[in-house]
Amino acid sequence: MAKILTGGVGKSEVAQTIGELALDGLEVTVSNDMDAAMKLRARQADYFLGTCHTGAGASLGVLVGLMGRDACHTFGRSVPTEETVTALLQEGKRVFGFATDQIDVVAPLMARAIANRTA
Amino acid sequence: MSTTLAAASAGLDFTTAQKLLVIALCALTAYISHMALAVFNDGARPFMLDFIHGRTTRNAMTAVAFGLSAGFIFGLGAPMALSSGVLNPWLVFLPTDILGILSPKKWLAPILGAAWGAVVVFGLSGANRVAHELPVDFLTAMQQMSTPILFLFTLFPVLAITKQFGRLRGGIAGVVELAMVLLTMKLWPDLFAGALAMAAGVLMLIGFAVVRDLKQRRADRQAGVAEPVPDADDPMASLFSASAARLRKHLPVFMVLGAGLAVLGQMHIFGGGEATSFLIAKGQYAEAAQVDLYRVFGFIPLIATTALASGAYGIAGFTLVAPLGYLMPNPWVAAVVGALVFAGEVLALSYIGKWLGKLPSVRDSSEHLRNAISNTLDLAILFGSLMAANAMGGGLGILIVGGLFLLNEAMGRVVVRMAAAPAAVLVGGILLNVLYWLDLFTPVKVA
């Protein structure tokens, strides 16, 4: 079971989008950057998906500072391929940022990649 | 005032003192961004930590800042400034973020910043004058955007309440706001109709959030849940206090910045928020201050936490100084107030960080507020852009501007959605002028 926390401006939309996919082995909870940082550090959650207008900074908030840049990745406003996402997960990235106007594409992509990994 | 708002005829003619202030302030903000003390773009701030510690190169950081800001400069900042005749932070401070970080030498940063300030005050008024003299005057047409922006912006607290506290409370807030708008129109026709409604909405949102947090804390206490005791080596606490200490060390620079921003606001050539430029252009300073003040609640938690996490503050601080500046009687008082406000903000940062840690619903509210702001603006800017398209080119204008917007959507939003429509109006305006020269289009008379 992979626990995903969402945060940032579009946190409820991301949670809703992923929830509607009803993928096995995923649990998605609306959170925020400060609580998520604590939970990720304590291994009470596995991944953080943050959103903001630029998809880069505010979406990640305090996570870059607390988790270290190595654990974080931002797609900015670009839409990644499935291979890219899988490779990033393989590298051990746990915190992802993307833009609010790309939620409909990026959120399902992330959810499927994470579900495939844990399956 | 009626239910439509035409912005005052756009001027962008600055006095010498105003030109000098803009140039000096741009020099200062570029220097501050070079020193990684503050950046305007909230998105760039989290990356500043690595930059401050030398883990990111200047070139890589410049690429980040440019990538995050370009769309907002050309899509939001420039069209807003051209159509309202009032400067805004996206046009003025996003480029100085980039120029400051880009500059390889400390002394070069303020020179590049000043050069940008000069481009803004001289270039923009030139572009403005030329554009107004074209056969298809798309800048006058763009003033159509002010009505939907101002009126729909009024609703942002209602959307935030609905998202965070459900349909019932959202519905109640909607009815209250509508009643306030009607009341304001009836009783105080000279006031901007949305001002009181927005105040009521924001107060309701904060009220709901505080009540929820207090209830939660009481329930936790009754259930015997111990309040988390921050231990000495709490990573968040140590990161936050190091950042706060770094910013406090540079307090004098921030005070000068605060003074400059407040004076800029006092001169009424600058609007700090999305909806404000049009109110400033119409001379409704009290209303502009109110609108910007309510917006502040959506940004304090974001700016405080990203500043504490990264060690780089916001160029506009908590965005409080500009609205205070609008209300100041003269530049001298504005400068003193601005400096004191910035000093207070920087000194209070660590307390605000601790306090926010205890109020999760209030932090949630601020995210919902920012989301609601962009939802209202998405619709308002799109609708306003189509109105502008209609004003400058009738059906053909709507076809071109709406078509460009839809094309951008279909291509996976190459341009940020909020900026796509105004950018389409600019492109459409130029295209219509070309069509006029080719004798393929007869201009529609812009009222």
Interface residues (C-beta under 8 A of the other chain):
Chain A: G7 G8 V9 G10 K11 S12 N32 D33 M34 D35 A37 M38 R41 C52 H53 T54 G55 A56 G57 A58 S59 L60 G61 V62 L63 V64 G65 L66 R69 G76 R77 V79 A99 T100 D101 Q102 V105
Chain B: N41 D42 G43 A44 R45 P46 F47 L49 D50 R55 V64 G67 L68 G71 K163 P235 M236 L239 L302 T305 T306 L308 A309 S310 L356 G357 P360 R363 D364 E367 R370 N371 S374 G412 R413 V416 R417 M418
